[in-house]
Structure formats: C-alpha cells, structure tokens
Amino acid sequence: MSSHARNFDGLSVPADFELGVATSSWQIEGDSAGRGVANWDEFAAIPGNVADGAGADPACDHVNRLEEDLDLLAWLGVDAYRFSISWPRVMPTGTGAHSKSGLDFYDRLVDGLIARNIKPVATLFHWDTPAVIEHEGGWSNRETAYKFAEYARAMATHFGDRVDQWATLNEPWCSAFLGYCAGYFAPGRTEPDVSLEAAYNLILGHGLAINAMRDVGVTNLGIVLNIIPCLADSPDMERQTEHVDGMQNRIFLDLLAGKGVSQLTRQSCKELTDWSFVRDEDNAVLSTKTDWIGENYYSVNRIAAPGASEIVSIGQDTAMFPACPPVSFAPRGELTDMGWEVVPEGLLFALKQIDEALPGTPIWICENGIALPDSAHDPKRISYLKAHIEQAVAARESGIDIRGYFAWSLLDNLEWASGWTKKFGMIQVDPQTGKRTPKDSARWYKALLNSR
Ligand code: GCO
C-alpha cells in the first residue's frame, strides 16, 4: 500500500481511492421559481404524497447559499463532489431553449469546485423530470429517451471541458418502479406493466445519452445503479427471492450487459406484458459500454414468507416489484431510521454482483449513508461510514476495480416522499432558517480526508 495512504481511526485508505460526498438537485436546491416545473413539484403538491407536506422550496436553499456550501465542501476537504443537474433548471420544458440563469448556476458550481480543487462529478438525471415531459408520459414514453439524449448532449457540450466524470441516470430502479409501479415517487403512477416499459426506456435513454456525449468528445461516462443483494430468508423462499432480484437488479444489469430481457424475467412478468416494446435493434444502444459504473448501497433485501415479518421498512414492499409473489421483507438486527438493516458486508455482495455482470468496469460507490434521528452528535453515522469504507477497501484488495466512495449526504435534505423527516446529512440543516451545523460525522470525515 502506498505510503500516502490515509490512515485514520483504524482505516487505511489507498491514496488514489477518491473520497467525496453526494447530493441531488431537487433534494437541496430550492428556488423552484428559477426553473421549469419538475414532476416532483407536482407530485409533492398532492397532499399525502410527502410525509410532512414539504415541497421543493426552500429545501436547503442551496441555490442561494452556493458559496457557503462550496466552502463547506472545501472545509471537509473532499476529493470529489457528486451533484445532479436539474433538467428543468437548464431546459425548462425539457427540450429546445436553455435557461441562461440555469446554466449560470451550474457554471458557478462547477467553477467554484475547480477553484477549491474539488473534482466535479455530475449526474444528469436524479429523478426530476421536466413536468412537460412527464405530461407526455415521462419514461413510459420511448420519446423521452431521445429527449434525454439531446439534453445530455447539450450538457456535455456546455460543461464537458470542466466536469470530470458524468453519470447519466441515478438509480433507474427508483424512477421506474417507485415512480410507475408503486406510485410512491413521482409521477405516482401505479401501472406495473408500464413500469417495465419505463425501466427499458430509461436504459435506452442512458445508452443514447452516452453515445451523444461521446459524440461531442466527452469521456468518463457511467450510470449509477442501486444493486441490492437479495437474500432468501429461508430455503423455501429461493424462487420468490429470484423474482425480487430479477426486478431489483438483473433487469438493469442484463440490459447493460447486452443480454436483453432474460427468459426468466419475461416469464415471471408474462401476466403483465408481452414485452413487445423490446426491439432487437436497441440492443447495441442499451449495452453501450460505459467507462465506469456507480453503485448506491444502503442495505440488503431479506425475503421472507408472507407475514413472517411485520417490520415496516421504507423501500421494501411487494408493491415496488412488478408481478411480485407474496413475500415479506425481514430486516434484522440494527435498523436505521428508514428501517433499513445495517449490513456492511452486503456492499461486497453488491460489488461482486456488478463485477460479475459487467466484468472489468471500474466502479465508484456513488452513495452510502444512514438516516438517524436529528442530532449533531451521530456516533452511529461514524461507525456506519467507517464499516462501509472498510468493506469498499477490502473489495478493492480482493481485486474488484473500485475507484472511490461518496458518502450520502453532504446536507440533511428533502428525503423525497419522507420530506424532512429522515436525516442523512453529515451537516445538519435547519429547515426553517437554513442554518448549517457540521455533525460529529462531518468532523470525522474531515479528519479522515485530511489524514493523507
Ligand atoms: C438515492 C437517492 C437519494 C436518497 C438516498 C436515501 O439515489 O437513493 O438518490 O436521493 O436520498 O438514497 O434514500
């Protein structure tokens, strides 16, 4: 191991292993008046959709507090910052004219990062679809894939000289199945058949976007998935677990690997769709080779017999998996505020599953973090981050090509349908005043970052 490794608190992190933090546009930016309407604005406006009724404003008021937040990133000493570009902020109706003020905002963000020696990592789509496009069917409409690629081309053209690394989509599973199957996320549709088509169109859009960006000379392009290890809680749950794994993980990995939609998936969803939206000639686009792949890891899915577990865990129920057989989800042991089981070793399983599906592709862990009750004293967050970074380093030592790790998240923020009720930040944010207060975990991460 290099002599320049970071050694801190029992962790030894190789010098060339990047450490950063991540955020997303709708969750932090606020200033909805300064951009086009997003699907999430409309979804959040419907009572009952967001737990505490919170909407896009003010979120963390990041647009108005940009300099302060850039200074916080510099204070932490991160190598890289992963943010997302709000499609409706730069293209208010999703196509055609750009918003000058929208581009200006991200210019200031990107230039401010570079001035502070922080590597900009941009995600093009972290779930905030322009409302105009959502009204035309959003990801259920194949045309959206082509519009997304044009947006990607425009962003690559504008920012390609300064953004180091690009992700097309963040967690297409959430967009497709939370959005169009369970309806827990925008656009709130509950049409399992349509959600399968949305999943396909998302990966098509991703492939078209990669090609469009390469066209204008931009490199270091990837996609961020949330591969979740699916574990049968008892031997009689193997078949059900295979189905959940198929919908959670393999449908995306197979498309990206050029395997199309597997016979197993076609079979297990045959009551919902005849898959006629799958076109052979799409295969090359769907499986366009990426330069890297991202993994957002939080927990595992433990699949148990129906009724075996009463624990309510956000993000774990049968409504989210098209054609799901009756099962229950059985998180065990230490649970986070989301009801997610803390399983650091699960990260290694997830990384192996990715490495097997897409061999040799460099991997970044693009999100990892824990929701805890609101407090600036968060020892559980420190132990969570530490245990997962340890696993990431161990995975790398085992031969998987892991290049870096982003903690989720810089700030407490709008946790989607949970609003302000779930706190993932290393920096506490008062939702009333916007005041930022670093938590103990932020100081711990800073010390790790500075230990080189
Ligand atoms: C994600 C999410 C984040 C969430 C985090 C916690 O990509 O899953 O992008 O936006 O806030 O995962 O649920």
Boltz pocket constraint, residues with backbone or C-beta under 6 A from the ligand:
constraints:
  - pocket:
      binder: B
      contacts: [[A, 24], [A, 27], [A, 170], [A, 171], [A, 226], [A, 296], [A, 367], [A, 408], [A, 414], [A, 415], [A, 416], [A, 424]]
      max_distance: 6.0
